């Protein structure tokens, strides 16, 4: 859907890149005073890199502004994103003497527990000398993670330049759960909280009612419902849609929410109906949880095409369920558009620089 004169980037985002170390195959949560052995392990760039990689693997020209440490972890993450995924890092910086943030994620019983360590990079790493944000590059869309009680001036600046803003939000540690505490919501086209966040922000009894309530603040509200799927409302068109989740055997749910957002942004930039955007977002998230990590678990079009061809060939498929994803028929590639299978997380980063 790109047109002459469009910005050079499809999506811009900024945030913190972590090195993720993921343990899977744990039978239960670690117990104090004991040693637990995991049957699987993987390492990959994490944090904002999850969404950046997911967007790039879906074919979107993606620009990322982030700080990278000048240690081996930072070198690995930079190479994996720039050379491995084709993400533009010209707005990013390597910070001398700053070590990379690290997250250890342990997956068990369909959930995960994370322990992170890191320090804020110095302001000059990504921001200008006056302490204000650097001018974001021109992009058709941007993904922002809203922080309760604090605005980010780059969001308003990007919106004024015509960038479509898609936003999620973290847990409100203050306990206020006040939509007025999200000042940048007024600049957003779509807001994508989970069910509990949506209920707390609106006071609604159910997440579907919460989605409708959120459209008083933002044109499109998408509420993820976990194992039930997702529900969305578009105030501008009057559309409402609900799509059930795809049942899969999850290896690691790290980054699934980021992959969901990336799928929804992709469908939005392509101009798809709301239900198709929800179905696609849910599918990409479902495919991602079957692999290690967040960023390198994200599917590309080859994996999506392989899934679509496989489910059509399986006996006993629900015709209504297949019809829900029939829009993929004209989208999935007839031939591979990049090497397949995609790079996945590996147990170590000690084999040298990324290919």
C-alpha positions, 0 to 999 in steps of 0.5 A, a space after each residue: 500500500 506504499 505510494 509515491 511521496 510516502 515517508 521512507 519508513 513504514 514504522 518508527 519506534 524507540 525504547 530499550 533493547 535488552 539481551 534476553 536469555 530464555 530458559 524453557 522446559 522448566 517443570 515448575 517455578 524455581 524453588 528457593 534454595 534449590 537448583 533448577 535445570 532447564 531443558 531448553 535455552 535461547 538468547 536473543 535481542 529483547 525489549 523494544 527489539 521484539 516489536 522491531 524484529 516482528 515488524 521487519 519480518 512482516 516486510 515493514 521498513 522499520 527504524 529504531 532509536 535505541 541505546 546499545 552498550 559497547 560490550 559484546 551483548 550490545 554488539 550482538 544485539 546491534 548486528 542481529 537487528 541491523 544485519 540480521 533483520 534489516 532494521 535501520 539503526 541510524 537513529 540509534 547510538 552505541 554508548 561507550 562504557 554503558 553495559 547492555 541491559 539483560 533480562 533472564 526469562 523462565 518459561 513454565 506452565 504456559 507463563 514466564 517469570 522475568 528478572 532484569 538488570 540495567 541502568 538508564 543510558 545517558 540522555 545524549 545517547 538518543 536525545 539531543 544536547 538540550 535533553 529533548 528528544 531527537 526529531 523522529 524520522 518520517 514514518 507512516 506509523 509509530 509504535 509507542 509504549 505509554 508511561 502512566 503519568 508521563 508524556 513523550 514529546 516525540 509522540 506529539 511531534 510525530 503525530 503532527 507530521 502525519 505519523 499514525 500512532 499505535 500505543 500499548 501501555 505498561 502496568 500502572 505502578 502508581 495504582 491510579 489507573 487514570 486515563 488523564 495520566 496518559 496525555 499522549 493518548 490524544 495523539 494515538 490512532 489505536 490503543 492496545 491494552 490487555 483485558 485487565 489494563 482496559 478494565 482498570 482504566 475504564 472501570 468497566 465490568 468486562 473487557 468488551 465494554 472497556 473497549 467501547 469506553 476507550 473509544 471516547 479517548 482514541 479512535 480504535 481500541 483493541 483489548 487482548 483477551 489472552 486465551 479468548 483472543 481479542 476484541 476491537 472497536 473502531 469508532 470511525 467506521 462503527 466496526 466491532 470485531 472479536 476473533 478467538 485465539 488459535 490454540 497452540 502448544 506454547 514453548 515461550 510466550 516472551 514477546 507475544 504481545 509485541 508480535 500481536 501489535 506488529 501484526 495489527 499495525 501491518 494490517 492497519 497500514 495495508 487497509 484491511 478490515 478490523 476483523 482481518 487485522 485482529 485475526 492476523 495479529 492473533 495468528 502472528 502471536 500464536 506462531 511466535 510462542 512456539 519458538 524461543 524468545 521474543 524478537 527471533 521468535 517472530 514469524 515472517 511471511 514464509 511461516 505464515 504461508 506454511 501455516 495457511 497451507 498446512 491447516 487447509 490440508 488437515 482433515 476435519 477443519 472447521 469451515 468457519 474457522 478456515 473462512 476467517 483466515 481466507 484473506 491470507 490466500 492472496 497474501 502469502 508468498 508462492 515462493 520464499 522472499 527471504 531465507 527460510 527458516 528464519 534465524 532463531 534464538 540459540 543458547 549462546 552468543 559466543 559463536 561470533 558476530 551475526 551473519 
